[in-house]
Amino acid sequence: MNVRLHPHAQDRLAERGATEAEVVATVAEGERFPAKFGRTGFRRNFPFDAEWQGKYYSTKQVEAYAVEEDGWLVLTVIARYF
């Protein structure tokens, strides 16, 4: 499966605490759902067991929003911690 990251998504990885490998795994193996503007969303939970911005979390959820274009082009990435 071909998964590419738009420059916007690539820029957001570090500030949101996600990695490119997590995004690829989310698209390849995560839950798929319809999103706004004809896009497709992907969601996957990862064990985290670490601190993020001064608080401890056991789970990180990565969401990737993509369009199908020679595989998947990920437009943006969101990470949630709980």
DOKEPA-831641 format. One line per field, with one value per residue: residue in three letters; y, z, x of N, C-alpha, C in turn; residue number from 1. Coordinates in nm, 4 decimals. Layout:
REM residues N
r <- c(ala ...);
n_v <- c(Y ...);
n_w <- c(Z ...);
n_u <- c(X ...);
ca_v <- c(Y ...);
ca_w <- c(Z ...);
ca_u <- c(X ...);
c_v <- c(Y ...);
c_w <- c(Z ...);
c_u <- c(X ...);
k <- c(NUM ...);
This chain:
REM residues 82
r <- c(met asn val arg leu his pro his ala gln asp arg leu ala glu arg gly ala thr glu ala glu val val ala thr val ala glu gly glu arg phe pro ala lys phe gly arg thr gly phe arg arg asn phe pro phe asp ala glu trp gln gly lys tyr tyr ser thr lys gln val glu ala tyr ala val glu glu asp gly trp leu val leu thr val ile ala arg tyr phe);
n_v <- c(-0.1174 0.2112 0.4934 0.8313 1.1422 1.4607 1.7818 1.9503 1.7654 1.6325 1.8411 1.8695 1.6422 1.6326 1.8405 1.7416 1.5017 1.2550 0.9854 0.9183 0.6469 0.5575 0.6843 0.5629 0.2984 0.3416 0.4099 0.1749 -0.0316 0.0615 0.1667 0.2572 0.5413 0.7571 1.0959 1.4598 1.6543 1.4608 1.3062 1.0438 0.9057 0.7666 0.5692 0.4765 0.3150 0.3336 0.1785 0.3826 0.4796 0.6904 1.0288 1.3212 1.6477 1.7072 1.5448 1.2138 0.9475 0.6544 0.5675 0.6461 0.7943 0.7956 0.9843 0.9985 1.1866 1.1451 1.1372 0.9399 0.8882 0.7761 0.5606 0.6382 0.9735 1.1445 1.4102 1.5523 1.5119 1.4000 1.3719 1.2156 1.1883 0.9628);
n_w <- c(0.0000 -0.0943 0.0797 0.1202 0.2572 0.2721 0.2577 0.4610 0.6465 0.7156 0.8415 1.0695 1.2234 1.4275 1.6053 1.6998 1.8044 1.6728 1.4677 1.1425 1.0831 1.2513 1.1322 0.8785 0.9599 1.0732 0.8507 0.7016 0.8738 1.0457 1.1737 0.9380 0.8189 0.6881 0.5990 0.6088 0.3065 0.1091 0.1867 0.3435 0.6630 0.8970 1.1838 1.4703 1.7702 1.9802 2.2100 2.4621 2.7186 2.8452 2.9015 2.7800 2.7033 2.9777 3.1127 3.2043 2.9894 2.8837 2.6365 2.2896 2.0334 1.6909 1.4209 1.0778 0.7915 0.4613 0.0985 -0.1868 -0.4095 -0.6314 -0.4494 -0.1043 -0.0057 0.2620 0.4248 0.6644 1.0123 1.3311 1.6765 1.9703 2.3228 2.5893);
n_u <- c(0.0848 0.0652 0.1526 0.1614 0.2811 0.1439 0.3035 0.1959 0.0894 0.3262 0.4662 0.3113 0.3524 0.5641 0.4861 0.2490 0.3129 0.3241 0.4516 0.5936 0.5892 0.3827 0.1648 0.1588 0.1055 -0.1440 -0.3028 -0.2733 -0.3639 -0.5582 -0.8858 -1.1297 -1.3062 -1.5684 -1.5023 -1.5231 -1.5627 -1.5219 -1.3102 -1.1155 -1.1030 -0.8734 -0.8149 -0.6308 -0.5295 -0.2435 -0.0192 0.1152 0.2229 0.3793 0.5035 0.3443 0.3720 0.4038 0.2184 0.1152 0.0266 -0.1458 -0.2242 -0.2033 -0.3833 -0.3964 -0.5062 -0.5572 -0.6179 -0.7092 -0.6776 -0.7559 -0.5057 -0.3039 -0.2514 -0.2593 -0.2834 -0.1934 -0.3376 -0.3615 -0.2769 -0.3789 -0.3222 -0.4265 -0.4296 -0.4731);
ca_v <- c(0.0000 0.3343 0.6009 0.9489 1.2506 1.5972 1.8628 1.9969 1.6535 1.6109 1.9492 1.8546 1.5224 1.6608 1.9231 1.6637 1.3855 1.1316 0.9538 0.8768 0.5032 0.5439 0.7275 0.4565 0.1863 0.3815 0.3978 0.0351 -0.1278 0.1238 0.1788 0.3494 0.6058 0.8700 1.2280 1.5724 1.6943 1.3444 1.2445 0.9233 0.9110 0.6418 0.5873 0.3600 0.3378 0.2773 0.1880 0.4985 0.4652 0.7937 1.1651 1.4134 1.7835 1.7102 1.4543 1.0739 0.8857 0.5142 0.5403 0.7535 0.7660 0.8711 0.9951 1.0505 1.2192 1.1245 1.1190 0.8359 0.9504 0.6844 0.5128 0.7352 1.0972 1.1912 1.5562 1.6029 1.4111 1.4447 1.2748 1.2364 1.1094 0.9311);
ca_w <- c(0.0000 -0.1062 0.1675 0.1152 0.3445 0.2200 0.3422 0.5795 0.7419 0.7602 0.9356 1.1928 1.2987 1.5497 1.7004 1.7546 1.8722 1.5961 1.3783 1.0089 1.0904 1.3103 1.0318 0.7779 1.0245 1.0904 0.7210 0.6577 0.9632 1.1358 1.1419 0.8266 0.8298 0.5965 0.6562 0.5301 0.1785 0.0294 0.2359 0.4243 0.7882 0.9517 1.3275 1.5359 1.9023 2.0051 2.3501 2.4759 2.8481 2.8562 2.9227 2.6674 2.7538 3.1232 3.1702 3.1676 2.9158 2.8510 2.4977 2.1898 1.9186 1.5727 1.3134 0.9529 0.6921 0.3348 -0.0273 -0.2707 -0.5206 -0.6465 -0.3118 -0.0129 0.0258 0.3932 0.4236 0.7990 1.1179 1.4655 1.7822 2.0987 2.4287 2.7007);
ca_u <- c(0.0000 0.1429 0.1047 0.2489 0.2368 0.1447 0.3924 0.1232 0.0864 0.4652 0.4977 0.2332 0.3911 0.6406 0.4111 0.1379 0.3688 0.3087 0.5635 0.5524 0.5591 0.2490 0.0670 0.1502 0.0366 -0.2837 -0.3696 -0.2698 -0.4266 -0.6536 -1.0284 -1.1538 -1.4368 -1.5840 -1.4742 -1.5736 -1.5035 -1.4880 -1.1870 -1.1291 -1.0296 -0.8207 -0.7920 -0.5696 -0.4724 -0.1114 0.0240 0.2042 0.2910 0.4833 0.4554 0.3304 0.3493 0.3990 0.1196 0.1324 -0.0835 -0.1193 -0.2624 -0.2023 -0.4685 -0.3553 -0.6038 -0.5011 -0.7202 -0.6397 -0.7505 -0.6959 -0.4345 -0.1897 -0.2401 -0.3200 -0.2117 -0.2383 -0.3403 -0.3350 -0.2641 -0.4170 -0.2910 -0.4957 -0.3676 -0.5624);
c_v <- c(0.1240 0.4439 0.7133 1.0569 1.3836 1.6785 1.9163 1.8878 1.6283 1.7162 1.9305 1.7365 1.5553 1.7402 1.8471 1.5318 1.2536 1.1089 0.9125 0.7278 0.4791 0.5822 0.6191 0.3362 0.2171 0.3661 0.2506 -0.0563 -0.0700 0.1171 0.2849 0.4088 0.7226 1.0016 1.3357 1.5888 1.5758 1.2743 1.1185 0.9405 0.7715 0.6674 0.4591 0.4022 0.2660 0.2822 0.3020 0.4905 0.5631 0.9281 1.2392 1.5477 1.7837 1.6212 1.3131 1.0214 0.7414 0.4828 0.6662 0.7084 0.8560 0.8666 1.0574 1.0725 1.2233 1.1241 1.0110 0.9009 0.8730 0.6219 0.6144 0.8535 1.1502 1.3424 1.6168 1.4880 1.4742 1.3338 1.3147 1.1423 1.0847 0.8106);
c_w <- c(0.0000 -0.0202 0.1627 0.2063 0.2717 0.3092 0.4688 0.6868 0.7990 0.8640 1.0698 1.2794 1.4307 1.6508 1.7648 1.8164 1.8005 1.5105 1.2421 1.0081 1.1503 1.2102 0.9260 0.8355 1.0429 0.9602 0.6793 0.7421 1.0515 1.0882 1.0338 0.8423 0.7317 0.6697 0.5632 0.3989 0.0952 0.0715 0.3143 0.5493 0.8299 1.0977 1.3844 1.6703 1.9137 2.1548 2.3608 2.6036 2.8647 2.8860 2.7906 2.7280 2.9039 3.1899 3.1186 3.0985 2.8818 2.7030 2.4123 2.0740 1.8043 1.4721 1.1933 0.8568 0.5560 0.2168 -0.1066 -0.3946 -0.5399 -0.5120 -0.2239 0.0078 0.1550 0.3971 0.5600 0.8990 1.2512 1.5626 1.9080 2.2008 2.5393 2.7759);
c_u <- c(0.0895 0.0783 0.2069 0.1932 0.2503 0.2391 0.3245 0.1213 0.2253 0.5042 0.4279 0.2767 0.4588 0.5594 0.2955 0.1833 0.3504 0.4337 0.5082 0.5155 0.4205 0.1404 0.0491 0.0759 -0.1116 -0.3606 -0.3783 -0.3577 -0.5370 -0.7974 -1.0451 -1.2936 -1.4457 -1.5612 -1.5295 -1.4977 -1.4561 -1.3601 -1.2192 -1.0449 -0.9866 -0.7867 -0.7315 -0.5136 -0.3382 -0.0834 0.1257 0.2870 0.4075 0.4184 0.4463 0.2902 0.3215 0.2957 0.1438 0.0060 -0.0469 -0.1445 -0.2504 -0.2905 -0.4246 -0.4696 -0.5347 -0.6168 -0.6527 -0.7367 -0.6776 -0.6371 -0.3043 -0.1559 -0.3109 -0.2273 -0.2709 -0.2246 -0.3126 -0.3390 -0.3026 -0.3777 -0.3662 -0.4336 -0.4696 -0.5108);
k <- c(1 2 3 4 5 6 7 8 9 10 11 12 13 14 15 16 17 18 19 20 21 22 23 24 25 26 27 28 29 30 31 32 33 34 35 36 37 38 39 40 41 42 43 44 45 46 47 48 49 50 51 52 53 54 55 56 57 58 59 60 61 62 63 64 65 66 67 68 69 70 71 72 73 74 75 76 77 78 79 80 81 82);
